């Protein structure tokens, strides 16, 4: 296994854990469960709203599952070039977190709508770690 395959595999394993959490314990405050949003519990007071929120959580889990499966295909059958391009694409796609998701969760965190308080910073560190890890993997693979 080359370093690109290892990097993609680690990402798929972490994301698989996240998908399992979203499908089977979405209200958890661990493993990026949706329970960190106070609105998760509040949504349970309105059946229609909660059904919409559950649908969106499952939609996110399904989209993540697509990436996991594509990652596995790239690990097994992808050429070195395809693996390198995949890592580059993952870096770019993960960077999109800072465009819409981070500003939103930071606003909610500042309003006291996230538990634990300061979770937006923890999430930003985790996302930055993914990006940095992939960048290191890509540089090492290409050098």
Buried (B, 14 or more C-beta within 10 A) or exposed (E): EBBBBEBBBBBBEBBBEBBEBBBEEBBBBEBBBBBBBBEBEEBEEEEEEBEEBBEEBEEBBEEBBEBBEBBBEBBEEBEEEEBBBBBEBBBEEBEEBEEEBBEEBBEBBEEEBBBEEEBBEEBBEEBBEBBEBBBEBBEEBEE
